[in-house]
Amino acid sequence: MRRARFVLPLFLVLLMVMACATFKMNTYKSLYSSGVAYDTAMQIVADLDGQGKITPEQKAEIVKMANVYYVAYHAAVDAFETYIKTDAVEDKDKLAEALADVAGKLGKIVDYVSRLKGGV
């Protein structure tokens, strides 16, 4: 009985640590993947521009969207760094909001680039 009192809390603590590590790893992977997707989209835009397939207005629009994404991405990176230092629930919530913002802004870029490229 005494052993069970020790093992159960230890098991719960280990689960929480693993969940926290998983969240941090998933956050890192999400930010990394977002950066790769952004870079790919910008390379497609550069290729289309080099081929003369986009107008100056379209290029200006994508640059505007890219700047908004850039700010959101770096805000998420800052939120991630803060959460890593504090492990505070409030900072985790702020990070989750920042990640959702990045995903939304990246989604808009991908959608726009897809339309430029002649996709759906």
C-alpha positions in Angstrom: 0.0 0.0 0.0 2.8 2.4 0.9 4.6 1.6 -2.3 1.4 2.4 -4.3 1.2 5.8 -2.7 4.7 6.6 -3.9 4.4 5.0 -7.4 1.1 6.6 -8.4 2.2 10.3 -7.8 5.5 9.5 -9.5 3.7 8.1 -12.5 1.5 11.1 -12.7 4.4 13.5 -12.5 6.2 11.5 -15.3 3.1 11.7 -17.4 2.9 15.5 -17.0 6.6 15.9 -17.8 6.2 13.8 -20.9 3.1 15.7 -22.0 5.0 19.0 -21.5 8.0 17.7 -23.5 5.6 16.6 -26.2 4.0 20.0 -26.4 7.3 21.7 -26.6 8.6 19.3 -29.3 5.4 19.7 -31.2 5.6 23.4 -31.0 9.2 23.3 -32.2 8.2 21.1 -35.1 5.2 23.3 -35.9 7.3 26.5 -36.0 9.9 24.7 -38.1 7.3 23.4 -40.6 5.7 26.7 -40.8 9.0 28.3 -41.7 9.7 25.7 -44.4 6.2 26.2 -45.9 6.6 29.9 -45.9 10.0 29.7 -47.6 8.6 27.3 -50.2 5.7 29.7 -50.9 8.0 32.6 -51.2 10.2 30.6 -53.6 7.2 29.8 -55.7 6.3 33.6 -55.8 9.9 34.4 -56.8 9.8 31.8 -59.6 6.4 33.1 -60.8 7.7 36.7 -60.7 10.8 35.7 -62.6 8.7 34.2 -65.3 6.5 37.3 -65.5 3.4 35.4 -64.4 2.3 37.8 -61.6 1.4 41.4 -61.7 3.0 44.1 -59.6 -0.2 44.3 -57.6 -0.2 40.6 -56.9 3.5 40.8 -55.8 2.7 43.8 -53.5 -0.2 41.8 -52.0 2.0 38.8 -51.3 4.7 41.0 -49.8 2.1 42.6 -47.5 0.9 39.1 -46.4 4.4 38.0 -45.9 5.2 40.9 -43.6 2.1 40.2 -41.5 3.2 36.5 -41.3 6.7 37.4 -40.4 5.5 39.5 -37.4 3.2 36.7 -36.3 5.9 34.0 -36.7 8.4 35.9 -34.6 5.8 36.7 -31.9 5.2 32.9 -31.7 8.9 32.2 -31.4 9.1 34.8 -28.6 6.1 33.2 -26.9 7.8 29.8 -27.2 11.0 31.1 -25.7 9.0 32.6 -22.8 7.1 29.4 -22.2 10.3 27.4 -22.2 11.7 29.6 -19.5 8.6 29.8 -17.3 6.5 26.7 -18.0 3.6 28.8 -16.8 0.1 27.9 -17.9 -0.6 31.5 -18.9 2.5 31.5 -21.2 1.4 28.1 -22.7 -2.0 29.6 -23.5 -0.4 32.7 -25.1 1.9 30.4 -27.1 -1.1 28.4 -28.3 -2.8 31.6 -29.4 0.3 32.7 -31.2 0.6 29.4 -33.0 -3.0 29.6 -34.1 -2.3 33.1 -35.5 0.8 31.8 -37.4 -1.2 28.9 -38.8 -4.0 31.3 -40.0 -1.6 33.7 -41.6 0.3 30.9 -43.3 -2.9 29.5 -44.5 -3.8 32.8 -46.2 -0.4 32.9 -47.9 -0.6 29.3 -49.1 -4.1 29.9 -50.4 -3.1 33.1 -52.3 0.0 31.5 -53.8 -2.0 28.5 -54.8 -4.4 30.8 -56.7 -1.5 32.6 -58.3 -0.1 29.3 -59.4 -3.4 28.3 -60.9 -4.4 25.9 -58.2 -7.8 25.5 -56.6 
